[in-house]
């Protein structure tokens, strides 16, 4: 354990993962599945745009507003913020990261974007590349980091140095995610005007 460990009882009223949040995630996924089954273009467009707005907005807020604020907080304040934020993010972000591209896939299918020819084909390739980067970062870096930080901070003597390192990498990855999402919004704006 690092000498930077701070003694904070795990039972000090800190929020834990509330498994009811998985119910909200399942409801959101069920609504998305229902919209897909209905094949209603306007509903599909709404689900895709709304989930994408929430996902991108959260990443922009986390990466460019909350991140710099957290770097200036004292250790105890940072810990208090993280212990309340991480249990929500464990469910919130993966749900949006599943719904947005799934609805987008069905929307692109309805619009015939999978059958475009050169040079418009490269716009779709750019979507695939950006989505791959977002998925790898989201499910391979951010979600595991959420869990690692959450479980570390709930220890009786959390290792502050370890948490700071994890959160630094987390915020850097969120900023990259936000930049990727701005890039995909640019591509989507082009696609929305028609190929």
Secondary structure, 3 states (H helix, E strand, C coil): CCCCCEECCCCCCCCCCCCHHHHHHHHHHHHHHHHHHHCCHHHHHHHHHHHHHHHHHHHHHHHHHHHHHHHHCCHHHHHHHHHHHHHHHHHHHHHHHHHHHHHHHHHHHHHCHHHCCCCCHHHHHHHHHHHHHHHHHHHHHHHHHHHHHHHHHCCCEECHHHHHHHHHHHHHHHHHHHHHHHHHHHHHHHHHCCC
